[in-house]
Amino acid sequence: MKKLLLLSLILALGVLGFAQNRAIVPNQLRDFAVKKVQPITETMNFSNEALPANKNYWPPEEEIYGNTWYDLQSNTSMQNRIFVYEDGTIGGVFTFGMEYTAFPDRGTGYNYYDGNSWGPLPTERIESDRTGWPAYAPFGENGEINVCHYSGALVDGLAFSKRDEKGTGVWTQWDYLGPVGHEALLWPRMTTGGVDHSVIHLIPLTMPVANGGAIYEGMDGALLYSRSTDGGETWDPENLLLDEINSDYYNGFSGDTYEIQAQGDNVAFLAGDSWTDLVLMKSTNGGDDWEKIVIWENPYPLWSGTTTDTFYCADGDHGLTFDQSGMIHVVFGINRAHAETTNQYWFPFVDGVAYWNESMPTFSNNLNALNPYGHPDSELIDNYNLIGWTQDVNGDGEITFVCTGTECIGLYYVGLSSMPQILIDEMNQVFVVFASVTETYDNGLQNYRHLWCRASTDNGVNWEEDFYDLTSDLIHLFDECVFPSIASNSDDYFYLVYQTDDEPGLAVRGDEDPYGENFIRLMKVLKEDVIDAIKENNQVIFDYDVSQNYPNPFNGTSVVNVNLRHSADLSLEIVNIMGQKVYELNAGYAKQGINEIVIDGSELTSGIYFYTVKAGDTSITKKMIVD
């Protein structure tokens, strides 16, 4: 029955929308804590067990541009992985690796869309030695640049690749090293700004002790800033530890808990997770001077191995962007944490995506400041600075997964709804995309993550009612949809890349599932598909809110599911091919959400019929067949 219900909700056209009424994950799940693990640079799974080959479908408005058996694209936040150029071409990268389990071939997978089609799927990395974690950006008048870190290679540090003409020619490659004695740098983030994207801004992390590194200037994982105005030939500053984020404030940062964006001479980076502040560093003069804003103040920022209270926190997965005025907007996942001596814990079923911009108050260090469940001390307000959560897909007022433990979900060590990305276009329309564990989508053992979108048409002042499942297409019925990275620019569409997998969770770490083929997909979303549907939300139902009856054909009873945008009078009538009414059912005043209508076809003769669902002043007609 569950699978039939799910199939009835799939949209053949467009995206699937759900109203904002929130159902809450049960307490017993929200209070479940799991020991936290450290970020990794290598696989933790050396089993040779593998899954069968994946399916190979291209849904509408999506294209596959890469495949990989190495499935960890990031430990937490995502790098800039895609850029859409003004001429309609696109460059995209991902961590590539096919030779499990050690992946000696790991490196940057690159592909290019020339305005008409993508190139062949990459079969090798662009670097000469083993690398991972690429970050991609435009460079110069018509060029491109990529950076990643060496791991399991003959050298340490970062690997840069650049060419003056995007999509063609030989890559110019060079190495970049950290400070003397700390040459190994990991998990880099990069963006380009200035005139013609000619200024490179770089933030990698010194190698933490857990990954084989050493303490640097009192920090176990120091975030360093570098800038080049001549294509990487010289750097000024080079490997600079900014005073505002040094050991006076933090013990260190975790891998992949930071990202960077530029807009002309504006440049900003965001860093932090459950055991540091969530801190924004912003420069309006190209990186010469920096302002520090603590968006969320951690109650234990210099934690040193003591037992703590349980507190709500940022989960380390976040995104940032500039609006047209240069103001920063931020989204981040919410989680919960506590520590017992040297062990830190996270809470897999805590759920929420927070939003903040520079015009809004910051969050205090109160233990419940980021509590998304209505605590008196919470500083979160639904649809103001709390804008995302897992959706009640079947409309029963509850969030229900296939089981009640961590075995229900893939382990990414972030919140139930996380991996958020944010884009603001030239009209100050805001689009937020996040991955969320989604009920009714499961393989019988675990629930899948889907990509959800929510929008604001007024620069984040108000958030629209509906959430949209961007991956509701039938081909994603059994897909884990994770690691989104949204392009920083847009046109009539916004663009993002993400990874799909047959199994919830990962092979490289976490679940340590059998290895299988993963696909890297480009998705282009027509903004009107989201915004126009929002603006027209006074309509009670749209065509995609009324399911095809199932089973179809049938000879007894058949079910139609109707997703009401608002409570309304609901009815169904059936006519034959002559237009004669042969059946009518009045369902009465029905609630917002999913409503089930059961058709009794026992008195209908074999043939083709048309059923019309009426909700308020709106009606939708579809065809059915009686055996």
N, C-alpha and C positions, 0 to 999 in steps of 0.2 A: 504493500500500500504506500509506503514511504517513497519508493522509487516512482510509482505511478503519479503521486502528487507532485514530485519534483519535475517529472517530465511535463506535466501539465502547466508548470510555471515557466518553462523555458521560453524565451523570446526568439522567434525566428528573425525578427527585425528589431533594430534599436536596442536600447538598454532597459534593464528591469529596474523599476523604481519602487521604493518603500517609504512610507511616511515616517516621521521622526518619532512617533510614540515609542518609548523605550521599554524594552523588557530587560530584566536584570539577571545576570548569571547567579545561580543559587549560592548561598553563603558557604556551604561546605566545599565548593570548588574555589571560591574567591580566597578562602583562608588556607589553601593548600600551598605549602612552601617547598622549594626544591633548591638544593645546593647550586650555587652559581659556578660556572666554569670560565676559564681564561680564554681570551681571543687566541686563535690559532693561525699559523702560517702554513701548516701541513695537514694532510689527512690524518684522522684518528682511526680510520676503519681500513684494515688490511685484509678483510675477507674477500675471497675471489668469487663469492656468490653474486650473480647478476640477474637483473630482471629481463624479460623478453623485450624485443625492440619496441619502441614507442610508436604510436600512431602518427600519421603524417598528414594533418589537415590544415587548411588555411581558411579561417573564418573570415567573414566580411570585415573590412577595415583592419585586418591584421596580416602581417607577413612574417614568416620565419626567416631570420637572417643569420642564424648560427645554431650550432648544436654542441653539446659538451657532456661528458660523463663526470667531470669535476663540477659538483653542484653547489659549492659554497661561494656565492658571488660576493658576500660580505659577512663579517661577524655581526654587524649591526647596521649602521647607516650606510647608504649607498654613495658611491662616487658619481661624478658627472660622466655618464656613459654614452650620451648621444648629443648631437647638435644638428639642428635643421637650418640649413643655409638659405639665404634670401633667394637664391636661384632655384630652390626646390630640391636640391640634393641633400643627402643625409649621410653623416658618418656615424658609425656605431661600433662599440667595443664590448668585450665581455671576457671573463676568465675562461680560457679554453683548456681542455685536457681530455684526451680520449683513452690513454693507456693506464687504466686503473690496475693496481691500487696505488702505486708510487707516483704515477703521473709524471714521468720524466719529460714529457712533451708539453707540460703546462706553460702557459704564457698568455699573451693578449691575442684573442680572436678579433679580427677586424673585418668589417664589411662596409660597402659603400653603395648607396642608392643614387643612380645617375640622373634621376628625374623620370625615368621610365621603368627601371627594374633594378633589383639588387644583384650583386655579383653572386657567383657560386658560394655555397657554404664554405667557410674557411676550413682547411685541412691541416694547417700548421700555424704556429705563433709567428708574430712579426719580429720578435727578438731572437738574438743568436743563442741565448742561454735561458735557463729555466727562470720564469718570473711568475707574477700573479698580481691581482688587484689593480687593474688599469683605471686610469682617469683620463678623459678625452676632452679636448677643447679645440676651437678654431684658432688659427694663428696667422697673423699677417693678412695681406689683402685677399688671399685665396688659398691659404694653406691650412694645415692641421698639425696637432701635436698630441702625444700620448706619453704618460709616465706610469710606471709600475715598480714594484720592488723585486729585487732578486731574492730567491729562496731556494736552497738546494742547488745553488749554482757555484761556479768557480770564483765569483766575486760577490762582494757585499754592496749595499747601497741601493740606489734607484737606477732604473733604465729609462732613458728618454728616447723617443722616436719622433722625428719631425720631417715633414716635406712641404715644399713651397706650393705645390699644386695638389689639392685634396683629391683623393681617389685614384691618383696615378703616380708612377715614378718610384724610385728607390727611396726607402726611409734612411734618413741620416740619423745615426744612433750614437749616443754617448752615455757615460755613466756619471752619476752624481753621488757624492759621499757625504756622510755626516761629519760632525766634529772629530778631531783627532782622538783616537781611542774609542770612538763611538761611530765608526764609519757605517755600520749597518743601520739603515733606516727602513721602516715598515709602513704599510697601509697608507700610501700618500693620497692627498687630495690636491687638485690643481684646477685653476681657472685662468682665463686670460681677460685682460681689460685694456684700457687706454685706447688710443687711436688704432683702428684696424686690428684690434685684439693683439697688440704687439707687446704687451707687458704680461709676463708670466708670474702668477702668484702661486706659491707652493707651501703646503703644510704636511709634512710627514711626522712620524713619531719615532723617537729613539727606541731601540729594541729593548723591551722590558726584560726583567730578570727571568720571568717564567718562560720566555722564548729564547733564552741564551744570552741576553744582553747584560748590562750593568747599570747601576745608578748613575744618572747624569745630572750634575748640579743639584743634588739632593732629591731628584725625582726618578721614580720608577716608571718611565714612559713620559718623556718631555715632548711637548708639541712645539715644533720649531717652524719659524716663518722665514721664507726666502723669496726674493724678487729678482727678476731679470728683465732688462729692457732691450737686450740685444740677442734674443733668441737662445739664451742659455749659455752663451760664451762666458759671461761674467755675471756675478750675483751680488747685489747690494740692497738690503742686508743679506747675509748668508748664514743660515742655521741660527737665527736669532731666537732666543727664549725671551719672550716679552715679559717685562717686569710684572705685569698684572696677572700673569698665569704661572708664576714660578713657584718654588717650593715654600714660599711664605704663605701661599694660599692652598696649594694642592700637593698631595703625595705623588701624584702622577695621573695620567689619563689612560684609558683603555683603548685598545685598537679599534678603529672604525667608529668611534663615538664622536665624530666631528665631520664637518663639510665646509666648503668655501664657495662663495659666489662673488662675481664682480659685475659692475655696471659703470662703464666709463672709468672715471677716477674713484668711484666708490668701490670698496671691497670690504667684505665681512666674512667672518667665520664663526661657527657655532660649535661648542664643545661641551661634553658632559654626559653623565649617566647617573645611575642610582647612588654612586659613592663620591661624586663631585657636585659642585654647583652646575646648573645649566647656564653657561656663560656665553654671551655674545661679545665679540670683538669687532669693532667697526671703524673703518677709516674713510674719510671723505677726500683725502689727498693722495690717493694711490698707494697707501701703505707707509707713508712717512710718519704719521701719528695715529694713535689708536685710542678709542674710547671703550671702556669696559662696562657692560651692563649685565648684572646678574639677574637672569630671568626667573630662575628658581633657586632659592638658597638652600643648600643641603644642610640638614641638622648635624651631620657628622663629616664635614669636608676634609678633615685631617685624621680620619679614622685610623687607629693604630692597633687593631687586634683586640678590642674590648667588646663585651656584650652590649648590644644596643636595644632600644625599643623598636617596634615595628613601625615603619613610616611609609607613606606614599611618596612616589618619586618619579622623575623622568627615567625612561627605560634605556636611554642611550641611542635610540633610533629617532632621527628627526630630520627636518628639512628647513631651508630658508630661502627667501627670495626678496628682491627689491620691487617696490611698486613704482609708478611713474614719477613720483616725487622724490624717490630715493629712500623712502622709509622701509625698514626691514619688517617682514612678516615671517613668523616661525610656526611650525607645527611639530609636535613631539608626542611619542607614545607614553602612556602612563603605566606604572607598575607599582609594586610594593616591595619592601626590602627589610631585612634585619640581619644581624650578625651575632654569632656565638664564637667568642675568641677569634680564631683565624679563619673561620668559615663564614662566607656571605651567602645569603639566600634570596631567591626571587620567587614570584608568585605567578605561575603560568596563566591563571584564569582571571586575573585582574584586567579590567577592560576600559579603555578610553583613549581618545586622541584629543590633545589640547591644542589651542591656538592662542597666539600672542602677537601683538605688533607694538611698535614703539610709542603709540598713543595710549596704551593700556597699562594698568598697574602691573608690577611684577609680583611674584609669589614669594611668600615668607618661608621661614624654616619651620613653621608649625608642622607637627607630624602628620596632620590631616589636611594640609594646605592643598594637596593634589588628590584628595579623596574624591573619586567620581561618583560616590553613592549617597550624596546628600547629608554628609556629616555636618553638625553645626559649625565646626571649625574649617570646613572646606572653603576654599577661595575659588572653586570652579562653579560656573553657572551654565546650565544647559543652553546651548545655542548662542552663547556669547564667547566663552573661552573653553568650553567643552563641546566639541563639534562632531565627534565620531565615536562610534561604538558598534559592536556586533549586532546584526539585524535579526529581528523576529520574522524570519522568512515565511513561516507557515501561519503567522497571525494568531497564535494561540495564547499570547501574552506571556510566554515563557521562552527561555533559551535552553534548548535541549540538544545535547550531543549524544553520540552513540554509546558512551560510557562515562564514568565519573572520576577518572584519574588522568594523569599525564599521558597515559597510553592512548588517550582519545585524540591527541593532537601532535603535530610535528614540533620538535623542540628547536626553537630559535633563540631562546633566552631573552625574549622581549614580551610585551603585553599581548593579550588576546587580539587586540586591534593595534597594529603598529606599522612599521615601514612607511611612514607618511611622506608624501611628496607634495609640493605646493608650487603653483604657477599663477602669476598675475599678468594679464594681458594689457594692451594699450588702452582698453576701456575700463581698467581697474576691476575687471571681472576676475574673481578668485576661484581656482579649481584645486581642490585637495583630493588626492588619491591615496588610499591606504589599503593594506592587506589585512583581512579579518577572517578568523575562523568562522565558518558559516554553517549554520544548521541546515539540515536536509541534504547537503552535499557531502556524501561520505562513501567510503568503499566497504562499509560494513564493520570496519574496525576502527577507523579514524575519520575525523571530519577534515575536509579540505579548507584551505584558505582561498578566498576570492578577492579580487580587487574591487573596491568600492570608491565611489566618487561623490563628493558633496560640493556645492557651489555657493558663491555669494556674488550678487550683481552690483554691490556697492562698496567694494574694497574691504570687505570683512566686517562691516558694521552690522549687517544682518545676514543670517544664514538661512538658505531656502529649506523648505520643509522636507523634500525628498532626498533619499540616498539612492544611488544607482549602482547596480552590480554590473560593472563593465565586462565581466567574464561570465555572463549568464548564458552565452551561446551554448548550444547543445554539445559542441566539441569540447567544452570545458567541464562537462558533467563529472568526469573523473580526472580533474587536473588540480594540482597544487599550484597556485598562482602567486608568486612571491618576487621579492627583490625588484620592485618598480624603481625606475629612474626616469624622471620627467625632463623633457627638453626645456631649457630656460626661455626659449622663444616660441612663438606660435603664429598661426595665421587664422583661417577659418576653423582650423583644427588645433587641438593640442596633441602632443606626441609623447609617448612613453615607451620604454622597453622594459621587459620583465621576463622571468623564467617560468616555464611550466614543467611539471614533473608528474608522472603517474601516481607516485606515492607521496602522501603527506610527510613533511620532514625532509631530512637530508641523509645522504650516504656518507659524506666526508666526516661528519661529526654528529653529535646529538643523538638522533634515533639510530644512526649507523645502519640504515636500510641497505638492502642489496643494491649494488651499483646499477644504474640504468641511464638511458639517454634522456637528456633534458634539452628543451628547445628555448632559444632566445628569440623573443617575438617583439616586433615593433607594432604598437597599436596606435592608430590615429583616430581620435574621437572628435566628431563634428560638434562644435560647441552648442549649436542650435539643438542638438539631440538632448542636451541637458538643460540649457537655459530656456528654450522655448517650452519644453515640457513643464518647467517650473513656472513660467509666467502664465501658462494655461491651466494651472492646477485647480482652478475653480470647476473644471470639468470633473465629473465624478468617476468616470471610467474612460479609458482609451482602448483601442483595439487590442493592444498587447496585455491589457488587464483581464481579458476574458480568455480562458484557456480553450483549446480544442477539447471537445468532449472525449472522454476515455472510459472504456474502450471504444474504438470507432474503427470499423463497423461493430454493431452490437445487436443483440436480440432479447435483452432483458432490461437491465438498468445501465445507465451511463452517467458519468459525473462531469459537471462543469464547475471549475473554480473561478471565482470572480474576486479580483482585488479592488475593493472600493477605496477611493482616495478620501472620501468623507462618508459618514453614515448617511443612508438614504433608503427610500423604498426600493425594493428589489423584486423583480419578477422575470419570468421566462415564458415565451410562447413559441410554438412550433407550427410551421406551415409546410404543406406539401409543395411539389413542383408546380401545382396549379394555383398556388397562392392561398389555398384554403387553410384556415386555422384548424389544427387537429389536436392541439394540446396546449394547456396553459397552467402555469404554477405561480402562485403569489407567495413569495418568501417573506413578505412583511417588511418591517423597518429593520434593516441589517446594519451591523456595526462596521466601522472602518477596518480595513484589512482584508484577509482572505475569507471568503464565504463559499461554502460548498452547496451546490444545487444538484440534486439527484433526479435524473429524468427516468420516469417509468415508461418504457417503450413496449410494454406487454400488449397494448391494444393497437400498436402501429403495425401496418403491413410493411413488407419488404420494399425498400426504395430509398430515394434521395429526399432529404428534408432540409429545412433551414430553421435554425433556432435563433431567436433574438433575445438577448439579455437587456432588460431595461433597468436603469439605475437613475433615479431622479428624472431629469429631463434628457438623459443620454441613453442611446441604444446602440448595441453592437450586434451584428448578424454574422453567423458562421454556418457552414454546411456540415451535415452529418449523414450517416448511412445506417439504415436498419437492415439486418440480414433477413 
